[in-house]
């Protein structure tokens, strides 16, 4: 059982891994309009991404999501590693939520209707942080 890690980690790893893997596979062949939309939102929040061509950005994003989803689904990837990747990925999405105008109610962290699809990514951050913390605390025992 040591190979699989803690059994309690299995449900969140499977749920988030399958979700992110599907998202990455769905973006794999994004058309020009979809790629431009993803790229525009990301570059608006993270200006260093502006120099990347939108279709190339969509490919990079797709590849990152596929790799992260697979890391969460494959039990030989340590929970601390998969959790750190998930927390970092979700942190980037939450940055979009916090910095993009119109996604939050004025002066609040509460999402607008347009912000709800991104604000819900807070659960991925929580799962990632939980995997890392559980791994770190279980090593001390």
C-alpha positions as CSV (number, residue, x, y, z in Angstrom):
1,X,0.0,0.0,0.0
2,X,3.0,2.3,0.5
3,X,3.3,2.5,-3.3
4,X,-0.2,4.0,-3.6
5,X,0.3,6.6,-0.9
6,X,-2.6,7.2,1.5
7,X,-5.9,5.9,0.5
8,X,-7.6,9.1,1.6
9,X,-5.7,10.9,-1.2
10,X,-7.2,8.8,-3.9
11,X,-10.6,10.6,-4.3
12,X,-9.3,14.1,-4.6
13,X,-6.4,13.0,-6.9
14,X,-8.8,11.1,-9.2
15,X,-11.4,13.8,-9.3
16,X,-9.0,16.7,-10.0
17,X,-6.8,14.6,-12.2
18,X,-9.6,13.5,-14.5
19,X,-11.1,17.0,-14.6
20,X,-7.7,18.6,-15.5
21,X,-6.8,15.9,-18.0
22,X,-10.1,16.3,-19.8
23,X,-9.6,20.1,-19.9
24,X,-6.1,19.7,-21.4
25,X,-7.3,17.2,-24.0
26,X,-10.2,19.6,-24.9
27,X,-7.8,22.4,-25.6
28,X,-5.4,20.3,-27.7
29,X,-6.8,21.3,-31.0
30,X,-8.3,24.7,-30.1
31,X,-9.3,26.8,-33.1
32,X,-8.0,30.3,-33.6
33,X,-10.9,32.0,-31.8
34,X,-10.7,29.8,-28.7
35,X,-6.9,30.1,-28.6
36,X,-7.2,33.9,-28.8
37,X,-9.7,34.0,-26.0
38,X,-7.5,31.9,-23.7
39,X,-4.4,33.8,-24.6
40,X,-6.1,37.2,-24.3
41,X,-7.4,36.5,-20.8
42,X,-4.0,35.1,-19.6
43,X,-1.9,37.8,-21.2
44,X,-4.2,40.5,-19.7
45,X,-3.3,39.2,-16.2
46,X,0.2,38.0,-16.9
47,X,1.8,40.4,-19.4
48,X,4.9,38.3,-20.0
49,X,2.6,35.9,-22.0
50,X,1.7,38.6,-24.6
51,X,4.7,37.6,-26.7
52,X,3.5,34.1,-27.2
53,X,1.4,33.4,-30.3
54,X,-2.2,32.4,-29.2
55,X,-2.3,29.0,-30.8
56,X,1.1,28.2,-29.3
57,X,-0.1,29.4,-25.9
58,X,-3.1,27.0,-26.2
59,X,-0.8,24.1,-27.0
60,X,1.4,24.9,-24.0
61,X,-1.6,25.2,-21.7
62,X,-3.0,22.0,-23.1
63,X,0.3,20.2,-22.5
64,X,0.6,21.5,-19.0
65,X,-2.9,20.4,-18.1
66,X,-2.4,16.9,-19.6
67,X,0.8,16.5,-17.7
68,X,-0.7,17.7,-14.4
69,X,-3.8,15.6,-14.9
70,X,-1.7,12.5,-15.5
71,X,0.5,13.3,-12.5
72,X,-2.5,13.3,-10.3
73,X,-3.9,10.1,-11.7
74,X,-0.7,8.1,-11.7
75,X,-0.2,6.7,-8.2
76,X,3.6,6.5,-8.5
77,X,3.8,10.3,-8.6
78,X,4.3,11.4,-5.0
79,X,1.4,13.3,-3.5
80,X,3.6,16.1,-2.5
81,X,4.8,16.6,-6.1
82,X,1.3,16.2,-7.6
83,X,-0.1,18.5,-4.9
84,X,2.5,21.2,-5.4
85,X,1.8,21.2,-9.2
86,X,-1.9,21.4,-8.6
87,X,-1.5,24.3,-6.1
88,X,0.7,26.2,-8.4
89,X,-1.6,25.7,-11.4
90,X,-4.7,26.7,-9.3
91,X,-2.8,29.7,-7.9
92,X,-2.3,30.9,-11.5
93,X,-6.0,30.5,-12.2
94,X,-6.9,32.4,-8.9
95,X,-4.5,35.2,-10.0
96,X,-6.7,35.5,-13.1
97,X,-9.8,35.7,-10.9
98,X,-8.3,38.3,-8.6
99,X,-6.8,40.5,-11.3
100,X,-9.4,40.4,-14.1
101,X,-12.0,43.2,-13.9
102,X,-15.6,42.1,-13.8
103,X,-15.0,38.7,-12.2
104,X,-15.5,39.9,-8.6
105,X,-18.0,42.1,-7.0
106,X,-16.7,45.6,-6.4
107,X,-14.6,45.7,-3.2
108,X,-15.2,42.0,-2.5
109,X,-13.8,38.6,-3.1
110,X,-17.3,37.4,-4.0
111,X,-17.6,36.3,-7.6
112,X,-19.8,37.9,-10.2
113,X,-21.7,35.5,-12.4
114,X,-18.9,35.9,-14.9
115,X,-16.3,35.1,-12.2
116,X,-17.9,32.0,-10.8
117,X,-16.3,29.6,-13.3
118,X,-12.8,30.7,-12.3
119,X,-13.5,31.4,-8.6
120,X,-14.5,27.7,-8.2
121,X,-10.8,26.8,-8.8
122,X,-10.2,27.6,-5.2
123,X,-11.1,24.0,-4.5
124,X,-8.2,22.8,-6.6
125,X,-5.8,25.0,-4.7
126,X,-7.2,23.5,-1.4
127,X,-6.8,20.0,-2.7
128,X,-3.2,20.7,-3.8
129,X,-2.3,22.3,-0.5
130,X,-3.9,19.4,1.3
131,X,-1.9,16.8,-0.6
132,X,1.3,18.7,0.2
133,X,0.5,19.2,3.9
134,X,-0.6,15.6,4.4
135,X,2.6,14.4,2.8
136,X,4.8,16.6,4.9
137,X,3.0,15.8,8.2
138,X,2.9,12.0,7.5
139,X,6.7,11.9,6.9
140,X,7.3,13.1,10.5
141,X,5.5,10.1,12.0
